[in-house]
Amino acid sequence: AAIMDENDCTPTGPESEGDCGNKGIAIAFLVSYLIISFLIIINMYIAVILENYSQAAEDVHEGLTDDDYDMYHEIWQKFDPKGTQFISYHQLSDFVHALEEPLQIPK
């Protein structure tokens, strides 16, 4: 269960420092490296999730989009084919019912 087999290294002696390293420091380094790396990866994963959630929440609170305006103009053209910028009062209920969400007001 040792990190390095002692047969593969030069032991520490009075004339040499040896190349086996310190088992306690090696274990502490490995464990701290794994814990710190794990925490960084988890934090990055959570940050990505929160960023996507906030982006989705912004889209919901954005209100009317360009697609909503385009849909409004297309339906208006059906009710005002001559482009007078006016529709009669009796067409108004049909017009707001023909609109799609979020502008639609059902009859």
C-alpha positions in Angstrom: 0.0 0.0 0.0 3.1 2.2 -0.2 3.3 4.9 -2.9 6.7 3.7 -4.0 8.4 0.4 -3.4 11.6 0.9 -1.3 13.5 -1.6 -3.5 13.3 0.9 -6.4 15.1 3.7 -4.6 18.3 4.6 -2.9 17.8 4.8 0.9 18.7 7.9 2.9 22.2 7.5 4.4 24.9 9.6 6.0 26.5 10.3 2.6 23.4 10.6 0.4 20.0 12.1 0.8 18.4 9.2 -1.1 15.6 9.4 -3.7 12.7 7.7 -1.9 11.0 10.9 -0.8 8.9 11.3 2.3 5.9 9.0 2.4 3.9 11.3 4.7 4.4 14.4 2.6 3.6 12.4 -0.6 0.3 11.2 0.9 -0.6 14.7 2.2 0.2 16.2 -1.2 -1.8 13.6 -3.2 -4.8 13.9 -0.9 -4.8 17.8 -0.9 -4.3 17.8 -4.7 -7.3 15.5 -5.2 -9.5 17.5 -2.8 -8.6 20.9 -4.2 -9.0 19.6 -7.8 -12.4 18.1 -6.9 -13.6 21.3 -5.3 -12.5 23.4 -8.3 -14.3 21.0 -10.8 -17.5 21.0 -8.7 -17.5 24.8 -8.4 -17.0 25.2 -12.1 -19.8 22.7 -12.7 -22.1 24.6 -10.4 -21.1 27.9 -11.9 -22.1 26.7 -15.4 -25.5 25.5 -14.1 -26.2 28.8 -12.4 -25.1 30.8 -15.5 -27.4 28.8 -17.7 -30.3 29.2 -15.2 -29.8 32.9 -14.9 -29.7 33.2 -18.8 -32.9 31.3 -19.0 -34.5 33.5 -16.3 -33.4 36.6 -18.2 -35.0 35.2 -21.4 -38.3 34.8 -19.5 -38.2 38.3 -18.1 -37.2 39.8 -21.3 -40.8 40.5 -22.3 -41.6 41.0 -26.0 -39.1 39.7 -28.5 -38.5 40.5 -32.2 -40.6 37.4 -33.1 -43.5 38.8 -31.2 -43.3 42.1 -33.1 -43.1 40.3 -36.4 -46.1 38.1 -35.6 -48.0 41.3 -34.6 -47.2 43.0 -37.9 -48.1 39.9 -40.0 -51.5 39.6 -38.3 -52.1 43.3 -38.6 -51.5 43.1 -42.3 -54.3 40.5 -42.6 -56.7 42.9 -40.9 -55.4 46.0 -42.7 -54.4 44.8 -46.2 -54.4 48.3 -47.7 -51.9 49.5 -45.1 -54.1 52.4 -43.8 -52.8 51.8 -40.2 -56.4 51.6 -39.0 -58.9 48.8 -38.5 -62.5 49.1 -37.7 -63.8 48.7 -34.2 -65.7 45.5 -34.9 -62.4 43.9 -36.1 -60.6 44.7 -32.9 -61.9 41.6 -31.0 -60.9 39.3 -33.8 -57.5 40.9 -34.2 -56.5 40.5 -30.5 -57.8 37.0 -30.5 -55.8 36.1 -33.7 -52.6 37.3 -32.0 -50.4 34.6 -30.4 -49.1 34.5 -26.8 -48.1 36.8 -25.0 -50.1 39.4 -26.9 -53.3 37.3 -27.4 -56.5 38.3 -25.6 -59.0 35.5 -26.1 -62.6 36.3 -26.9 
